[in-house]
Amino acid sequence: MTKILLLSDTHSYIDDDVLKYVKQADEVWHAGDIGDLEVTDAIKALKPLRAVWGNIDDAKMRGEFPENNRFMCEGVDVWITHIGGYPGAYNMRIREEIRANPPKLFICGHSHILKVMPDKKLNLLHMNPGAVGKHGFHKVRTMLRFTIDNTKIDNLEVIEFKK
């Protein structure tokens, strides 16, 4: 079983409240708009990190992280990208690929809106952890944590912080 902490849209912000949850995870996944490598360095000092760059991220971030990160976690095919859309409204950049070769778990950020929903047509689970940074229109900072045990995605929990 792997304990995952999923976050996005830090926009250069990380604090001890977030790092407390980082310490409890086996892996941390960041869905883009990192803002500053100090954020990912703080996470990587504690736990393994998988991340993608987002639309606000500069050349340094784009040199360190991919635009799309597709990998297996236990028995689950995972695809993380920053701007991905939602079931029924996927971004044009990924629409053909996700239809032709859907993952089991599709993760994106960008909207600052926490959303977890199944795509019954493609038989996948979509997750967007919202935004855990302080920059943006969101009123509550959010992250997700869950477990992957073989092929089962379970124990989903929303973590909220005041902005």
N, C-alpha and C positions, 0 to 999 in steps of 0.2 A: 504494500500500500504506500502511495506517495501523497504527502500533504502539500497542496499547492496554495500559494498566495498569489492572487491575480490583481494587478493594479494597472492604472493608466493615467495619462494626463497629469503627471507630477508638475510639469512646467517649472522645473528647477527647485521644487520644494520637497523636502523630506524631513521628518522630525522623529523624535524618540517614540511617539505613539505608533507611527508606522513601523519603525524598526523593531518594536516589541513583537509585532506580528510576524515580521520577517524571521526573527529568531525561532518562532514556533513552527515554521514551514520547513519542508524538505527542499522545495524549489520555489523560486519566485519568478513569475512571468509578468513582463511589462509590455503593454500594448501600445506604446508610443507616446509622443510628445513628452519626452524625457526632460528636455530643457537644458540640462547640464550634466556632464559626466560625473560630477560629485555625487549625484543621486545614485547612479548605477554603481559607482565605486563603493559607496556606503553599503549597498545591498550585497555586492559581490564579496565584501570583506566578511560577511556573515553566512551567506548561502549561495548555492549555484543560481545563476540568473539566465533566463532566456528572454530576449527582448527584440523589439523592432523599432525602427525610427518612425517618427510622425512628421506631420507637415511643418511643425515649428522647429524641428531639429536641424542643426547645422551640419556642415561637412564632416566634422569630427565624429558626430554621432552616426552619420551615414557611413562613415568608414569603419566603425566598430560593430554596427548592428545592421541586419538586412531589412529590406522593406517587407518581406514576407518570411516567416519562419515556420516551416512545416517539419514536424518531427513526430516520433512515436513516444508516448509516455505509457509505460507498461503496455497494455494492448489497445490503447486509444490513439488514433490518428488525429493529431492536433494541427491546426493552421491558425497562426496569429498574424494579423496585419493591422495597421492603424485605421485606415479608412476602408471599411468593408461593407457597410450597409447592414441591412437586416433581412430576414427571410421574406421573400416576395419583393424585396427592393435592394438587391445587392448592388454594390458599386460596379459601374461598367468595366473597370479595370480588372475585376476578378470574376465577373459574372459567368463567362464561358467556362473558365477553369473549375469553378465550384460546382457548376452543373455537370460537367464531364467527369469530375473526379472529386466528389464531396468528401471532406473529412468527417470524422465522428463528432469532433468538437471544433467549432469555428469561433474565434475570438477577435474582437476589434475594440477600438477605443473611439476617440475623436468627438463623439457627440456630447460627452460629459453626462450622459443619461444612463443610469444603471438599468440593464435589461437582460433577462435570461429567458429565452423562449425556444421551443422546438421548431424546427423546420420539418414538418411531416412529409413534405414532398421530396426532400433530399435526404430524409432520415438522419438529421444531424441536430446537435444542440448548439445554439448560438448564445454567446455570453459577451456582454459589455460591462466592465466593472464600474462604469461611471468615471469620475475624476477624483483623485486623492490630493491633488495640488490645490493651492488657494486661488489660482488665476482662472477666471471664467465665470459664467453666469450661474453655475450650480449653487444651491444653498447649503447642501450637505456634502461633505467629502466622503466618498465611498470606495470600498474595495470588496473583493470576494475571496472566500477561501472554500476549498472543497478537497475531496480526496479522489484519487483514481486507484482502484483496486482491480487489477487485471483489465477487464473491459468495462468496469462499472464506474460511472461518475456519481459520487454520492456525498452526503454530509455538507451540502451547499449552505454557506452562511454569508450573510451580508454584514459587513463591518462599516459602521458610520462614525464620522467625527464632525464636530461643529466646524464651520468654516471660520 
